[in-house]
Amino acid sequence: MIPKDPVMLLSFINLKLRDFYGSLEQLCEDLACSETEIIDKLDSIDYHYDKEKNQFV
């Protein structure tokens, strides 16, 4: 359900965080996906989760 390409994943995750979820944990729980896998994949393109902004920057 979530994109495999890191750049597409970044766009998808940030959109969902902005419009529907208050945290990455809530998003992962609702979509039944691994928070660690998302963090690792986006880290590979030098994006990191900012809890205050609730987005990857």
C-alpha atoms as one frame of an Amber mdcrd trajectory, in Angstrom:
protein
   0.000   0.000   0.000   2.843   2.418   0.681   5.320   3.363  -2.059   8.614
   1.469  -2.215  10.595   4.259  -3.900  12.119   6.487  -1.159  11.249   9.792
  -2.868   7.646   8.739  -3.484   7.497   7.403   0.082   8.661  10.771   1.411
   5.880  12.595  -0.401   3.263  10.019   0.614   4.259   9.959   4.297   4.528
  13.741   4.682   1.124  14.214   3.032  -0.475  11.652   5.358   1.226  13.174
   8.414   0.137  16.675   7.446  -3.463  15.837   6.588  -4.465  12.825   8.673
  -2.106  11.838  11.514  -0.724  13.511  14.619   2.387  11.330  14.699   4.401
   8.807  12.740   3.441   6.170  15.303  -0.288   6.743  14.635   0.240   6.564
  10.877   2.181   3.292  11.106  -0.340   1.747  13.458  -3.265   2.686  11.211
  -1.572   1.601   7.969  -0.037  -1.525   9.568   3.463  -0.631   8.406   6.838
  -0.672  10.117   7.967   2.629  11.603  11.576   1.386  11.550  11.429   0.506
   7.856  10.030   3.934   6.957  12.632   5.726   9.070  15.460   3.644   7.571
  14.285   4.074   3.988  13.915   7.851   4.337  17.206   8.070   6.197  18.803
   6.574   3.067  17.872   9.773   1.188  18.894  11.953   4.156  15.428  12.737
   5.542  14.751  12.435   9.251  11.539  12.560  11.260  10.995  15.807  13.192
   8.449  15.164  15.955   7.760  18.871  16.505   6.951  19.462  12.842   5.446
  15.975  12.440   7.162  15.507   9.112  10.344  14.247   7.524  12.783  17.048
   6.843
